[in-house]
């Protein structure tokens, strides 16, 4: 009895300390960036290049209104064990051996798909995964951090358990979802993907899973060709995949409408405990790869919709993970627009 009452005092004390530390006025956004990700060399003419991250990280560091809201945690390379939350051991071996075969300043294609690799690609990709893992930890652990933005490359949403493709080696956002489940016991995770391309890898990984809801809004027709509204999941995952196709030329209004008319309603039933965002900026009107007409204002509006959703169901917990986006200044401005929305 005495032990019980000591325990309950301890629990009450812990709860009151934790509510004293959490101060809504002092809320922080964790930005996950590490220059080791720049070492993934794709050659000078490839759109997925280091400048994507350097332009964005510089813009964020110089954004005066944001500085006081941001924290920049240290990032560790992800271990084999972390990568195997999603990927097969054979695939890890394949990546390691094909990357190790590269000489300095040499590039080649990964044998599983259209991904340029070079000497440091495995290390850089592991740092990208380490960044999203740190993002999850910051949100789950740090009382004042409810949101985070992982500024990472290579992107991840086209990579499945045993196949890299579409510039992606490891599926950053999928690993973050599995890590949040395994490390923190979360039961229901939502992944929202607004990259111009469908995230075939992420869909594939969670297709028969009812604990991770995958929502994608993307241009159709376009690479990789998957993501029709008829693809809704299988087995116990039936109904936990939701795809919205937009025709070329669609803009902010169509994007916001997809979220409001499809996603918000589905989440009233699913009630996610944590929201992950595959944040691709190749739907921007100035992007060289996509044919959609999103603007900075549209991305900010998306952040507001997702923020309301996260506050309603997930105690605001939201981690943005960068995917595509190949017009550097526009990608940077779009990220700033999102960060400003998160800082409100
Ligand atoms: Zn993309």
Boltz pocket constraint, residues with backbone or C-beta under 6 A from the ligand:
constraints:
  - pocket:
      binder: B
      contacts: [[A, 195], [A, 196], [A, 197], [A, 280], [A, 282], [A, 323], [A, 324], [A, 325]]
      max_distance: 6.0
